[in-house]
Structures are given as C-alpha cells and as structure tokens.
Amino acid sequence: MKRARPAGPAAAFLAGVAAVLLAAAACRKPPVPAGDPETAAREAMVRTQIVARGIGDPRLLAALREVPRHLFVDPAHRGEAYADRPVPIGEGQTMTQPYVAALMTQLLDIQPSDRILEIGTGSGYESAVLSRLASEVFSIEILPDISRRAQERLQALHCGNVRFRIGDGYRGWPEAAPFDGIIVTAAPRQIPPALLGQLAPNGRMVIPVGDFFQELKVYAKDAKGNVTENSVIPVRFVPMSGEAAKP
C-alpha cells in the first residue's frame, strides 16, 4: 500500500520537480557493450531471485537492472556478485543478499520526493539503488575504509544525490532529519530510539532486530506520530557496532 501523500496541483507539481531532479542526480548508467555477460547475470538475478519471490515495484526493478552490482564487489569476489547469497566486502562485513536487499527497499515504499537515511553504507550498492528511487540519500558507515571505498564507487557512477558520513549510525543524522524512510543494514539488539525520532510522519523504517535470532521489522509512523511495528521474515545480518553494542 502506498503511503498517503498531499493531494492537489501544488503537490503534483512538486512531485514532478522531484522526479526531474532525481533523474539528473541519480547514478548514471555506465555504457554497456552488446552481449555483456554481467548484464545477462543481472537480468537473471532480477528474474529468478527478485521477481520470482514477489518483488514487483517497477521502479525498484528498473534500478536493480541498471545498477552494476559487480562494480561494488572486490575483484576476488566479483564472480559472486549476482549469486543468491551475501558477498564478503572486507572487515567482517558483507553485501546483503540480493532478494533481502530488494525486499527491504520495497518495504520502504520510496516516492521520488523522499529523503532516505541509510545506516550501514557497506559496499555502496544499496546507496546506488536508493539514489535512483529517492530525492536524497544520507548514508552513514562506521568503518572508515569501507565508507571511503563505497564513496569512490558512487563518485565513479556520478551519484550526485548521496551524502556520506563516517561514524556511528545509532543516533542517526539529526541535523538532516526528518527522513521519509530509514533503512538499517546491521542488526541492533533493540531499536535505536533516535532513529524512530528522526522518522517523518507517514514514514517507514526497515531494520533487522535481534541478537542470534533476528527479525526483519517495519516501523511505520502515521500522520499523528503513532508508530506500529510489523515483523516480516527471519534474517541474519552482522550486528550493529558502536553504541548499539554496549551492554
């Protein structure tokens, strides 16, 4: 179900402006030679791992078909880029399994004018996908070398609507809040209160929660600020470090 949006000519005009700005700022699609094997692998990933499991958002599917996932994987693991499993990216971190990443993104229900907070930049792949769907993306990564590599990859693709921060994402990005969507790619034992506080009315946060046993959860805030919680599927993510790891 799509989130409620303001109606009327002014809202329609603003949505149109946001769509134009998004098209100008999102990652450029790199030139692809005819018969490129990575393109075939990416299409197979979308068809057999994503669409076959019920992901149907057309904008999301278009982004997944365009973003070159293999460019976000170190050369030693490039052959695993489109596999149906997480891929190591160094320092004990992984790139999320394609289906789980797509599911989390679809659950956010991103509109072209949305501002999205991403906790856990990782390889930068999800940031690139989000950049094609949202107006602005704010991405935080606690590991400096991981963040710098991701920034280099996104700069090479000219992703002009992604902002980066190196630091602990537990307290979010208060000076840029509120956010229409928040996506978290590391699992805290409990929900960080600051992140819920930075969620805009009618916004959603998608986050894995738990220790050994984890659940992917969606927190939705209504227009009055009331928050509902829904569990989606069991998942397995790396634990959230920093303040979230303190006893």
C-alpha positions in Angstrom: 0.0 0.0 0.0 1.3 3.4 -1.0 1.8 6.0 1.8 -0.6 8.9 1.9 0.7 12.0 0.1 -0.6 15.5 -0.1 -3.1 15.9 -3.0 -3.7 18.8 -5.3 -1.9 20.7 -8.1 0.9 22.0 -5.9 1.7 18.5 -4.7 1.7 17.2 -8.3 4.0 20.0 -9.4 6.4 19.3 -6.6 6.4 15.6 -7.3 7.2 16.4 -11.0 10.1 18.7 -10.0 11.5 16.0 -7.7 11.3 13.4 -10.4 13.3 15.7 -12.8 15.9 16.4 -10.1 16.2 12.7 -9.3 16.8 11.9 -13.0 19.6 14.5 -13.1 21.2 13.5 -9.8 20.9 9.7 -9.6 23.8 7.4 -10.6 24.5 7.4 -14.3 24.1 4.1 -16.1 27.5 3.1 -17.4 27.8 2.2 -21.1 27.3 -1.5 -21.6 28.7 -3.4 -24.6 26.4 -5.6 -26.6 26.4 -9.2 -25.2 27.9 -8.1 -21.9 27.8 -11.2 -19.6 27.3 -9.0 -16.5 24.1 -7.6 -18.0 22.8 -11.2 -18.5 23.8 -12.1 -15.0 22.0 -9.1 -13.6 18.8 -9.8 -15.6 18.9 -13.4 -14.4 19.3 -12.2 -10.8 16.3 -9.9 -11.1 14.1 -12.5 -12.8 14.9 -15.6 -10.7 15.8 -14.2 -7.3 13.7 -11.0 -7.1 10.6 -11.1 -9.3 10.1 -14.9 -8.7 9.9 -14.1 -4.9 7.2 -11.5 -5.3 9.1 -8.2 -5.6 7.1 -6.2 -8.2 7.8 -2.5 -7.7 8.6 -1.4 -11.3 10.9 1.5 -10.3 12.8 -0.8 -8.0 13.1 -3.5 -10.6 14.4 -0.9 -13.1 17.0 0.3 -10.6 18.2 -3.3 -9.9 18.5 -3.9 -13.7 20.6 -0.7 -14.1 22.9 -0.6 -11.1 26.1 -2.7 -11.9 26.3 -4.8 -8.7 29.6 -6.4 -9.8 31.3 -3.0 -9.6 30.6 -2.9 -5.8 32.4 -6.2 -5.2 36.2 -6.6 -4.8 37.8 -8.3 -7.8 38.4 -11.5 -5.7 34.6 -11.9 -5.2 33.3 -10.5 -8.5 32.1 -13.8 -9.7 29.8 -14.0 -6.7 28.2 -10.5 -7.3 24.9 -11.8 -8.6 24.7 -15.0 -6.5 21.8 -15.7 -4.2 23.7 -15.1 -1.0 25.6 -12.3 0.9 29.1 -11.5 -0.5 32.1 -10.5 1.7 33.3 -6.9 1.3 36.1 -7.0 3.9 36.5 -6.2 7.6 33.9 -8.9 8.5 31.2 -7.1 6.5 29.0 -8.4 3.7 26.9 -7.1 0.8 23.3 -8.1 1.5 21.8 -11.0 -0.4 20.0 -9.5 -3.5 16.5 -10.6 -2.5 16.7 -9.4 1.1 18.1 -6.0 -0.1 15.3 -5.7 -2.7 12.6 -6.7 -0.1 13.9 -4.1 2.4 13.8 -1.4 -0.3 10.3 -2.3 -1.5 9.1 -2.2 2.1 10.2 1.4 2.4 7.7 2.3 -0.4 10.0 5.1 -1.7 8.5 8.0 -3.5 10.6 10.3 -5.9 10.5 13.2 -3.5 11.6 11.1 -0.4 14.7 11.7 1.7 16.2 8.4 2.9 18.6 7.7 5.7 20.8 4.6 5.3 22.6 3.1 8.3 25.4 1.0 7.0 26.8 2.2 3.7 28.7 -1.1 3.2 29.8 -1.6 -0.4 27.6 1.3 -1.6 25.4 -0.9 -3.7 22.2 -0.1 -1.8 23.1 3.6 -1.8 23.2 3.4 -5.6 19.8 1.7 -5.8 18.3 4.2 -3.4 19.7 7.1 -5.4 17.6 6.1 -8.3 14.4 6.0 -6.2 14.7 8.9 -3.8 15.4 12.6 -4.0 18.2 12.5 -1.4 20.1 9.7 0.4 22.1 10.2 3.6 24.4 7.2 4.3 26.4 6.5 7.4 29.1 3.9 7.8 31.1 3.3 11.0 34.2 1.7 9.2 36.3 4.4 7.5 37.9 2.3 4.9 34.6 0.6 3.9 33.0 4.1 3.6 35.8 5.5 1.5 35.7 2.6 -1.0 31.9 3.0 -1.3 32.2 6.7 -1.9 34.8 6.1 -4.6 32.4 3.7 -6.3 29.5 6.0 -6.2 31.5 9.0 -7.3 32.7 7.0 -10.3 29.0 6.5 -11.2 28.3 10.2 -10.6 25.7 9.7 -7.9 25.1 13.3 -7.0 22.2 12.9 -4.6 24.0 10.7 -2.0 25.6 12.3 1.1 28.1 10.3 3.3 29.1 10.3 6.9 31.7 8.2 8.6 30.6 7.5 12.2 28.2 5.6 14.4 24.7 5.4 12.9 23.0 4.6 16.2 22.0 8.2 16.7 21.2 8.8 13.1 21.8 12.2 11.3 19.8 14.6 13.4 20.7 17.8 11.5 19.3 16.3 8.3 16.1 14.8 9.9 13.3 14.1 9.4 13.5 11.3 6.9 10.7 9.7 4.9 12.4 6.4 5.1 15.2 4.8 7.1 16.9 1.5 6.1 19.3 -0.2 8.5 21.7 -3.0 7.3 23.1 -4.1 10.6 21.2 -5.6 13.5 20.9 -3.9 16.9 19.5 -5.9 19.8 16.9 -3.2 20.4 15.6 -0.3 18.2 17.7 2.8 18.5 15.3 5.5 19.8 16.9 8.3 17.9 16.1 6.6 14.6 12.4 6.4 15.4 12.5 10.0 16.4 14.0 11.0 13.1 11.3 9.3 11.1 8.9 11.7 9.4 5.1 11.4 9.7 3.9 8.7 7.3 7.5 7.4 7.1 8.8 3.9 7.5 11.9 2.3 9.0 13.1 -1.2 7.8 15.5 -2.8 10.2 16.8 -6.2 11.3 16.5 -6.6 15.1 17.9 -9.2 17.4 21.0 -11.0 18.6 21.4 -14.5 17.4 17.8 -14.8 16.2 16.9 -11.7 14.2 13.7 -10.5 12.6 13.3 -8.0 9.8 10.9 -5.4 11.1 9.0 -2.5 9.6 8.2 0.5 11.8 5.6 2.8 10.3 4.8 6.3 11.7 1.4 7.8 11.0 0.5 11.4 10.4 0.0 11.9 14.2 3.3 10.3 15.1 1.9 7.0 16.3 4.3 4.0 15.5 3.3 0.5 14.5 5.6 -2.5 14.3 5.4 -5.5 12.0 7.7 -8.5 11.7 8.4 -9.7 8.1 10.9 -12.6 7.9 13.7 -14.1 9.9 17.1 -12.7 8.7 20.8 -12.8 9.6 22.8 -9.6 9.5 26.1 -8.5 11.0 25.5 -7.0 14.5 25.3 -3.2 14.7 28.5 -2.0 16.3 29.3 1.2 18.2 26.8 2.4 20.8 24.4 -0.3 19.9 26.8 -3.0 21.0 27.2 -1.6 24.5 25.7 -3.7 27.4 
